[in-house]
């Protein structure tokens, strides 16, 4: 499993119009101005950017960029490791 923090930082920066240099991997999303509705927007942006499905139940784990990257890595691993409907 790879480290997707840089890609998540890019998506966060683009989605919420933030300077990527100011998006620290361990900074709480709330400090970046991302509230509960913003986390839903981030989840949708990640799904589009990475062409993956992330269960809404995972939103509680969206606390900082690092944790979002972990959820994304799990979703990507599930998309390639399990039964893939696109095959």
N, C-alpha and C positions, 0 to 999 in steps of 0.2 A: 504494500500500500504506500502510495506516495504522499508527500506533504503538499497540501493544496492551499496553504495559507496565503501564498502570493496571489493565486488566482482569486481566492475569496476576497482578499484586500482589493483587488482590481474591480470585482463585481460590486463590492460595498461602495467603493469610491465613485464608480460610474453611476450606480443606482441612486445614491444620495448626494451626488455632486460634492464630494469631499476630496481634500488633498490626500493622495495616497501616502505621503510622508507622515501625515498626522494620524494614520490609522494603525495603531499598535496592536499586535496579535493578542495581547492579554488585556487590552482596555475594554471595559464593559460596553456593550452596544449602546446602553442608555447614555453613556458619556459622549457618544458620537451622535446623539440625537435620534437614535433608532428605538422607537417604542414598540408596543405589541403589534400595532398595525404595520409598522416598518419592518418587523420581523417577518410578517406574512408577505410583504412586498419583496423582501430579500429572498425568502424561500422560492417565490415565483421566479425571480430573476435567475437564481441558481438553476432551477429546473430548465429554464429556456437556454441559458448559457451552456450548460453541460448536458442537455438532453437526457435528463434523469428525473425520476419521480422521487420526491421526498415526502414521507408521511407527515401530515400535519401534527401528529402526536410528538414529533421531534422538535417542534418549536420551543418547548420548554428548555431544551438543551442549547438553544441559540443565546448564549450569554456573552460571548466575545468571539473574535475572529477565529481563534484557535479551536473553540468548541464547534463553531459552524463548519470549519474545515474537517473536523472529525466526523460530523454527521454526513457531510458530503462524501468523504472517503468511503464510509459504510454504504451509502446509497450507490456509489459507483461500483463498489465491490459486489454488491448484490445484483446490479444490472449486468455485470459480466460473469459473475460466478454461478448464478442460479439459472433457472429456465428463462430464456430471453424470448419474449413474444415476437421480436423483430426477426428472428432467425427463420 
